[in-house]
Every structure is written in C-alpha cells, then in structure tokens.
Amino acid sequence: MQLLRKLMKERRIPSLDKYRLTKAGHLVLDRINPKRIFIALSIVASIIIWYGVSQEEKIRQEHQHLSSSLTQHTSPKRTAVRGYIIKSNKSVSPSESELYANLIFKYAAEMKIDPYVLAGLIRVESSFDRYAMSKAGALGLTQVIPAWHPEKIRIVAKKFGHCDVFNPEHNIMLGALVLKEYTANHKGNIPAALLQYNGSLHHDNPTYYNAVIRERNKLRNGSKTT
C-alpha cells in the first residue's frame, strides 16, 4: 500500500481517488471510474511481479559475488546451518540460505566468535528476515540499531564504500562486530554478551540468552548428525 501511494504521488500510476470542491466549499469524492481502477491494478500487479523478480535477481547476484570471494565448503557445519535457516523461515530460498550460511561463517571466523551463536542470534532476532524492522528501530537480519553503533557503521562503509543495513553481508558483519565487542567486554561470557546485545544487561532476564543458546545447541547437535 505504501508503494502504491508513493507511485500515485509521483504520478507513475493514476490515482484511484479524485476529489473536487463543491460550490458550498465541501470536499467530496467523485465516483471512481472502473476503467481507471483496472488500469491502476494492472500496473501495480506488473510492478509487484517485477519487484519480486528483481529481488531474486539481486539475491542471486549477491550470492555469485560472495561465491567468487569465498572458498565453497560442504562441511557438516555449513550444511547444518543452511538446513536450519530454511527450517526457521520457509520463505528463505536455498540460494539465500547458502548466502547467509557463508556470511555467518565468514564473519564469525573474522571476529573470532562462535558461528552457531551468531546463527542462533539471527534466528531469535529476525528469523532470517533480511528486511525485519522492530519498533525500537532495529534493522535487518541481526537487528542492529544503527544509531547505537555509528563507529561500526563506519567500519562497514569503509569496507564496502557504503553501509546498507538490509544488505545481508553488511548486516551480518555489523552484528558480528557488535557481538565481538560485547563478548570482549564480558571476557568471553556469552550470556552476558547476549544480554548486552539485547539491551537487557541490567535486567538480568535470562529469556533472551536462553533462547539464543537453545538455538546454538540445536545447531551443534545438528552438525554432529549431518
């Protein structure tokens, strides 16, 4: 609906509503022309189809780019994570799951953090929805709040030339940077690091970190049986 309003505002599709001012000064809605409705809905349907195809193509290109810069692995660990991602969110395609798994292992290795903790964190935070947004302003796969981490935004922007929090690689790198810092703050204490990540460090509520640790354990057990 927001996309429809934007396109109407930009006059790229006809507006369905036509208002006029009567002699008495009242604003009234004219009768809607069925032909205009048909034209508008046809255009919107075309845009939705185009948008879906372009997003899939974007994901494919991202995966190809990553594949060219990473050595492909078929280890039980990565296989377990790919399957786990698809089970966690059935709208995630196989190519997306492979992309996310590669990125999780890549940045977990770079930041020297447990890839299963990072994957479990993403599962709890966003269920692997790259466009997830919270009321608090947390964005993307790892639900980072950009305003809280300007220095890490700069690190990602320096690496890629810009920082797009809805880009899987940018977002997973951001989340890994944050988790690395919080793990160091608490001298390797993962529950404390997760509480700080969740913003509940001073509330000592184990619900969040228990959820992440539970997901981590699922992955560990899954990789042993794969």
C-alpha positions, 0 to 999 in steps of 0.5 A, spaced: 500 500 500 505 504 501 508 503 494 502 504 491 501 511 494 508 513 493 507 511 485 500 515 485 504 521 488 509 521 483 504 520 478 507 513 475 500 510 476 493 514 476 490 515 482 484 511 484 481 517 488 479 524 485 476 529 489 473 536 487 470 542 491 463 543 491 460 550 490 458 550 498 466 549 499 465 541 501 470 536 499 467 530 496 469 524 492 467 523 485 465 516 483 471 512 481 471 510 474 472 502 473 476 503 467 481 507 471 481 502 477 483 496 472 488 500 469 491 502 476 491 494 478 494 492 472 500 496 473 501 495 480 500 487 479 506 488 473 510 492 478 509 487 484 511 481 479 517 485 477 519 487 484 519 480 486 523 478 480 528 483 481 529 481 488 531 474 486 535 477 481 539 481 486 539 475 491 542 471 486 547 476 484 549 477 491 550 470 492 555 469 485 559 475 488 560 472 495 561 465 491 567 468 487 570 471 494 569 465 498 572 458 498 565 453 497 565 448 503 560 442 504 562 441 511 557 438 516 557 445 519 555 449 513 550 444 511 547 444 518 546 451 518 543 452 511 538 446 513 536 450 519 535 457 516 530 454 511 527 450 517 526 457 521 523 461 515 520 457 509 520 463 505 528 463 505 530 460 498 536 455 498 540 460 494 539 465 500 540 460 505 547 458 502 548 466 502 547 467 509 550 460 511 557 463 508 556 470 511 555 467 518 561 463 517 565 468 514 564 473 519 564 469 525 571 466 523 573 474 522 571 476 529 573 470 532 566 468 535 562 462 535 558 461 528 552 457 531 551 463 536 551 468 531 546 463 527 542 462 533 542 470 534 539 471 527 534 466 528 531 469 535 532 476 532 529 476 525 528 469 523 532 470 517 528 476 515 533 480 511 528 486 511 525 485 519 524 492 522 522 492 530 519 498 533 525 500 537 528 501 530 532 495 529 534 493 522 535 487 518 537 480 519 541 481 526 537 487 528 542 492 529 540 499 531 544 503 527 544 509 531 547 505 537 553 503 533 555 509 528 563 507 529 561 500 526 557 503 521 563 506 519 567 500 519 562 497 514 562 503 509 569 503 509 569 496 507 564 496 502 564 504 500 557 504 503 553 501 509 546 498 507 543 495 513 538 490 509 544 488 505 545 481 508 553 481 508 553 488 511 548 486 516 551 480 518 558 483 519 555 489 523 552 484 528 558 480 528 562 486 530 557 488 535 557 481 538 565 481 538 565 487 542 560 485 547 563 478 548 570 482 549 567 486 554 564 480 558 571 476 557 568 471 553 561 470 557 556 469 552 550 470 556 552 476 558 554 478 551 547 476 549 544 480 554 548 486 552 546 485 545 539 485 547 539 491 551 537 487 557 544 487 561 541 490 567 535 486 567 538 480 568 532 476 564 535 470 562 529 469 556 533 472 551 540 468 552 536 462 553 533 462 547 539 464 543 543 458 546 537 453 545 538 455 538 546 454 538 545 447 541 540 445 536 545 447 531 551 443 534 547 437 535 545 438 528 552 438 525 554 432 529 548 428 525 549 431 518 
